[in-house]
Each structure stands twice: as C-alpha cells, then as structure tokens.
Amino acid sequence: MGPVNLAALALGIVLIVIGYQRARGPWLRYQALREQDANVARYDAWRGGVRDRGTTGASVAMALLRRQAQTGAAIAVGGFVLLLVGFALK
C-alpha cells in the first residue's frame, strides 16, 4: 500500500467519524420532535379538535434538524466512498 492509499483510507475514516458525529445529535432531536408531534396529533384526534396544519415552530425546527442530519450523513457517505477508493487504488 502506497502513501496515497493510506492517506485516502485515513481521510475516509476521519470523514466517516465526523459525519456520524454531525448527524447523530440532530437526528436524535428530530426523532424526539417527531414523536412529540405525533403525540399532539393523537391527543387532538382523541379530543375531537381540528388541528391546524400550518407552519409551526416545531415543523421549522424539524426541517432544520433533518437537513443537518442529511448533511452529516452526506459527509459520512463521502468518507465511505473515499475509503473504498483507498482500497481500490494500486
């Protein structure tokens, strides 16, 4: 294995770790907000009230968190691709 292979492997591993760390926090917060939103919807349905489907602060926060998680996942996927390239180079 040459220095280019090792550099690609090391950079790939670093990108995977960074991407995972950047995606994990927003994804967990997104899941919690989604569960809370579903709970509110069930409560409103049980109560018989009509739920306003407009834009709320929670829906904006969920969109922002989802986008942050997608960005972190894209970084991790790029690291995985770089890892495969590091193995493929000769």
N, C-alpha and C positions, 0 to 999 in steps of 0.2 A: 504494500500500500504506500502510495506516494504522499507527499505533503498536501497536495490538492485534495486527495480523498479524505485525509484526516481533517483538514480544515472544513470541508463540506459536511462531514459527519458531526464534527463538534458544533458547527454553526446550526446544523439541523436540530441537534439535541437542545441547544440553547433556545432556539425559536419555539420548539415544542413546549418547553418548560414555561417560557414567557407567555406564550399563547394560552396555555392552560391556566396560568395564574390570572391573566387578564380576563378570561372568560368565566371562571368559576364564580367569583363574587357576584357579578351582575346576573348570571343565570340563576343563582340561588335566590336572590332578591326578586327576580322576575317571577319565579315559580311561586314564591310566597304571596306576591301581589295577585297573581292569577288565581290562587286558591282563595284568597280573601274576596276577590271579585265574584268568584263562583258562589261563595257562601252568601254574599249580599244578594245575588240574583235568586238563590234558593229561598232566602228569607222573604224577599219581595214577592216571589211567587206564592209562598205559603200565606203571606198576609193578604194577598189579593190585590196588591197595588200595582200600578203601571210603572214600570221602570223607564226612566229617561235614558235613551240610547245615545245621547250627545257625548261630546268630548269632555272627559273629566281629567282631573289632575292625575289620577291613578292610571288612566289609559295612556296619557302622555309619558308618565314615568315608565310604564311597561314597554312602550315603544322604544324609549331611550335605552333601557336596560337590555332589551332584546338586541338592539343594534350594537351595543358594547360587547355583548356576548358573541355576536356574529363576527365582529372584528377580531376578538381574541381567538375564536375558532379558525378564522382565515389565517392568522399568523401561525397557529399550530399546524394547520394543513400545509402551509408553505414550508415549515420546518420538516414535516414528514416527507414532502417531495424532495427537499434538499438532502435529506438523509438517504433516500433511495438513489438520488443522483450520485451521492458519495460512494455508494456501493457499486453503482454501475460503471463509474469511471475506471479506466485502466491505465 
